[in-house]
Amino acid sequence: MYTNMTLLSREAFDTAMDEMLSIQDAVRFLEDELQTRSLKSKIEKFSKGRDEKTLKNLLVKGIMEDHPESKQESVERRVRGWFDSKSGHSLNKEVAIEVAFILGLNLEEADGFVAMVSGEKLHWRSADEIAYIFALKKGMKYTEAAALAAGMQGILADVRDSKEVMPDTFTSNVRPLLETLETVEELETFLREDSALLGHYHNYAYQAFMEMLYCLKTPVGSMEAEGIWGGKTEELTIRDILREYMFQDSVIHARDKAVETKKQVKKGELPKEEQFILSRIQKEITDAWPDETTLSKMRSRKADVTRKVLVLLFLATDSDLGDELDNEKIWASGYSEEDYLNEEDSSGSFCEDMTREELFLDRKDRLNLLLNLCGYAELDPRCPFDWMILYCMCAEDLLDVDDRMKQIFLEMFGYESENEDT
């Protein structure tokens, strides 16, 4: 249960599992006591023993070499911000990859760093990242990797993500092919001959997203409907799903209220003391929260499926997609066969009468497996959103998981839809 957890992570994990922890106490813990990972701590975890001063100098020097047009004073200020534990700074994936090069990380270390910072692992079949993955594998510098990526742009210009996902376009099938490449010439040949295997978005995440979305859109199957509603099947809209399973009323309302009152204060229409301001934890939880537009873009493959959406859909469907996967996909995700079988045994998957702890571990393991297969970081008890998910998954009854989510959002944001009937 505590594999690879630090003391702080174990404490956060144990608090989430405390069955006596009320909704009010859970929100209070999130806001006041959870020891979240700062960007500084994430960088230091992969610092290879360097002290803070050395790290700062290394990063400034590296960024200046990568971007000679930058002003050193501006770069120094930027790096100082990264090391301010109270600033709430983060890095997007592109910058995280560059920092991995500057820190001198190998491919495996870079994968761990990028996942911890951005929530997403290196994507082996991504046309945007494949050159950088090859460069990390070969120990190249970031400037060499960027030049390599630029040189491959012409070859990869026509790469698109199809709505029809083919079996050979999963990372588990593409990665072994890439791992055998040793020279730039071999990489170029591969890209010219097999560019159809590549894309920009996560294929397995899209497939899982569409399957879980379908489960929510048609919660009663045709056979059941024949006996219940005279053959009429229930059909939920994207708006229904957002409201019922992604708690849009509370989260989006709070986020929109913060934006609107900030504008009103700027225009002088509202006193400063009446402005609605999200806390740091609230901002982190509401960041990139799905709305109707983003879900529609994901469905039409105009945007990648996000980690947050996958987690919310998993909870809503109590998805067991892992049972449908072949072993090849599981092992390619980074799991060993022994680890996977041990997880199934320890989670109580084969027990008819599961305890509260066994139910929780079963859900956690299946969700982590899904995240691994989709190329995202596993649940981290020191991440506010993830801690909230862990706390809600600890509910003994499956139906209570959804209720816990609703109650924690009501406590955190203080809003309930006027139209809620159920």
LINTA-V772338 format. One record per residue. N is the residue number from 1. PHI is phi in degrees with one decimal (* if undefined). Layout:
n:phi
N:PHI
N:PHI
This chain:
n:phi
1:*
2:-101.7
3:-53.9
4:62.0
5:-92.3
6:-78.6
7:-59.4
8:-63.9
9:-65.9
10:-64.0
11:-63.4
12:-65.0
13:-63.0
14:-64.1
15:-65.0
16:-62.0
17:-85.5
18:-66.5
19:-69.6
20:-91.9
21:-76.9
22:-76.4
23:-58.6
24:-62.7
25:-67.8
26:-64.1
27:-65.3
28:-62.8
29:-63.0
30:-58.2
31:-76.9
32:-115.2
33:-122.0
34:-62.3
35:-85.8
36:-73.1
37:-84.6
38:-81.2
39:-59.7
40:-57.1
41:-65.9
42:-68.0
43:-66.0
44:-64.8
45:-62.2
46:-111.9
47:-83.1
48:58.4
49:85.5
50:-72.4
51:-80.9
52:-62.1
53:-62.3
54:-63.5
55:-62.4
56:-59.5
57:-62.5
58:-63.0
59:-68.2
60:-62.2
61:-60.8
62:-64.8
63:-65.1
64:-64.9
65:-68.7
66:-73.7
67:-134.0
68:-61.0
69:-77.5
70:-74.4
71:-88.6
72:-59.6
73:-60.7
74:-66.4
75:-65.3
76:-61.7
77:-64.6
78:-63.0
79:-67.0
80:-59.5
81:-62.3
82:-62.0
83:-94.6
84:-89.1
85:-62.5
86:-97.6
87:-80.8
88:74.3
89:-64.5
90:-142.4
91:-121.3
92:-74.5
93:-63.3
94:-61.1
95:-69.9
96:-59.3
97:-64.0
98:-61.6
99:-62.6
100:-59.9
101:-63.4
102:-62.8
103:-73.9
104:73.9
105:-80.7
106:-79.8
107:-60.7
108:-65.3
109:-64.5
110:-62.4
111:-60.4
112:-66.6
113:-65.8
114:-62.1
115:-64.9
116:-67.2
117:-80.4
118:-106.4
119:83.1
120:-133.5
121:-75.3
122:-62.3
123:-105.2
124:-65.9
125:-102.8
126:-83.1
127:-62.9
128:-81.1
129:-116.6
130:-59.9
131:-67.5
132:-71.1
133:-64.8
134:-61.5
135:-65.6
136:-63.7
137:-61.4
138:-93.8
139:73.0
140:-81.1
141:-82.5
142:-62.6
143:-62.2
144:-68.4
145:-65.1
146:-63.9
147:-66.4
148:-64.1
149:-63.0
150:-64.7
151:-68.8
152:-92.0
153:-58.9
154:-62.5
155:-69.4
156:-97.5
157:-60.8
158:-97.1
159:-67.8
160:-133.5
161:-97.9
162:-84.6
163:-73.4
164:-95.6
165:-86.1
166:-91.5
167:-55.5
168:-81.5
169:-101.8
170:-77.8
171:-55.4
172:-60.1
173:-93.3
174:-81.7
175:-57.3
176:-57.2
177:-67.5
178:-70.8
179:-65.6
180:-84.3
181:-75.2
182:-115.9
183:-124.4
184:-61.4
185:-63.8
186:-65.7
187:-62.6
188:-62.7
189:-62.7
190:-59.9
191:-64.3
192:-70.9
193:-90.0
194:-127.1
195:-62.9
196:-65.9
197:-79.4
198:-98.0
199:-164.4
200:-118.4
201:-113.6
202:-86.0
203:-69.7
204:-67.6
205:-60.7
206:-65.1
207:-63.3
208:-64.5
209:-58.2
210:-67.3
211:-67.3
212:-70.5
213:-63.1
214:-63.8
215:-59.4
216:-77.9
217:-70.0
218:-126.2
219:-65.7
220:-116.2
221:-70.6
222:-63.7
223:-66.2
224:-66.9
225:-62.6
226:-61.1
227:-87.3
228:-94.3
229:-120.5
230:63.4
231:91.7
232:-88.7
233:-88.5
234:-77.0
235:-133.2
236:-93.7
237:-88.4
238:-58.0
239:-63.3
240:-61.4
241:-64.5
242:-61.8
243:-74.8
244:-85.0
245:-116.7
246:-121.4
247:52.5
248:-61.8
249:-56.9
250:-76.7
251:-71.1
252:-65.7
253:-59.5
254:-64.5
255:-65.1
256:-66.1
257:-64.3
258:-63.2
259:-66.4
260:-65.9
261:-68.5
262:-65.2
263:-64.3
264:-64.2
265:-65.4
266:-61.9
267:-82.3
268:79.9
269:-89.1
270:-144.7
271:-63.1
272:-55.5
273:-69.6
274:-98.7
275:-67.6
276:-88.0
277:-119.1
278:-73.7
279:-72.2
280:-59.8
281:-67.8
282:-61.6
283:-62.2
284:-66.0
285:-72.8
286:-80.1
287:-57.7
288:58.2
289:-68.5
290:-68.1
291:-124.8
292:-62.0
293:-65.3
294:-66.8
295:-64.8
296:-64.8
297:-65.2
298:-63.6
299:-66.5
300:-91.5
301:63.4
302:-98.4
303:-152.0
304:-75.4
305:-74.0
306:-86.8
307:-60.5
308:-62.5
309:-65.0
310:-59.1
311:-63.2
312:-64.3
313:-68.0
314:-60.4
315:-63.3
316:-67.4
317:-104.2
318:47.4
319:-59.5
320:-121.2
321:-61.0
322:-58.0
323:-68.5
324:-93.5
325:-88.8
326:-83.3
327:-59.2
328:-58.1
329:-66.8
330:-65.7
331:-68.7
332:-66.0
333:-77.0
334:113.5
335:-84.6
336:-91.6
337:-60.4
338:-63.9
339:-61.2
340:-64.3
341:-65.5
342:-63.6
343:-63.0
344:-64.1
345:-65.4
346:-70.5
347:-79.1
348:80.4
349:-61.3
350:-101.3
351:-99.7
352:-72.8
353:-108.0
354:-96.1
355:-74.9
356:-57.1
357:-67.3
358:-67.5
359:-61.4
360:-62.3
361:-63.6
362:-63.0
363:-64.0
364:-60.4
365:-64.7
366:-68.1
367:-68.4
368:-63.3
369:-63.2
370:-60.4
371:-62.5
372:-60.3
373:-64.6
374:-88.3
375:86.1
376:-116.6
377:-68.7
378:-69.3
379:-60.7
380:-121.6
381:-63.2
382:-99.1
383:-96.1
384:-51.8
385:-62.8
386:-65.6
387:-61.5
388:-60.9
389:-64.7
390:-60.6
391:-61.1
392:-69.8
393:-70.8
394:-76.5
395:-58.7
396:-68.8
397:-95.7
398:-56.1
399:-66.9
400:-74.5
401:-61.8
402:-63.2
403:-64.9
404:-61.1
405:-60.5
406:-61.3
407:-68.5
408:-69.9
409:-71.7
410:-63.5
411:-68.1
412:-77.6
413:-112.0
414:63.5
415:-146.2
416:-133.7
417:-59.5
418:-67.3
419:-97.5
420:-72.4
421:-108.0
422:-121.0
